[in-house]
Amino acid sequence: MFGLFWTLSNFCATMDPKDQNKPQLGTPRKIGQGCKFRSFTTNNYKCNFLEVPSGIKLVLNTHREAPDLTDVLQALYDDIFVEYVVKNPLYVPGQPFQ
């Protein structure tokens, strides 16, 4: 799954018509650099994607006719992950969380 999203976001950044300093296809990018890839749709499902500035990637599979869920994913990150993981005094940054 990581490779799929890395490739799609890298491709979108390379094809971004607004960016004059486009990275070459396949080269690593900094977090947030380039065009924002949000979702793709197949015949069976829609896969929504959000990468936050800290590098955390959130993926949500939905019905193929679901609307853009960027706001929902952002709320999941802000209201749940930040509140219950990042602000947890027992959490060590960079370590897996349970």
JORADA-V529484 format. One record per backbone hydrogen bond with DSSP energy under -1.0 kcal/mol. NH is the residue of the N-H (numbers start at 0). CO is the residue of the C=O. Records with the same first field share a line. If there is no record, write none. Layout:
BEGIN
NH = CO + CO
END
This chain:
BEGIN
4 = 0
5 = 1
6 = 2
7 = 3
8 = 4
9 = 5
10 = 6
11 = 7
12 = 8
13 = 9
14 = 10
26 = 23
32 = 29
39 = 46
41 = 44
45 = 61
46 = 39
47 = 59
48 = 37
49 = 57
51 = 55
54 = 51
57 = 49
59 = 47
61 = 45
65 = 62
72 = 68
73 = 69
74 = 70
75 = 71
76 = 72
77 = 73
78 = 74
79 = 75
80 = 75
81 = 76
83 = 79
84 = 80
85 = 80
86 = 81
90 = 87
94 = 91
END
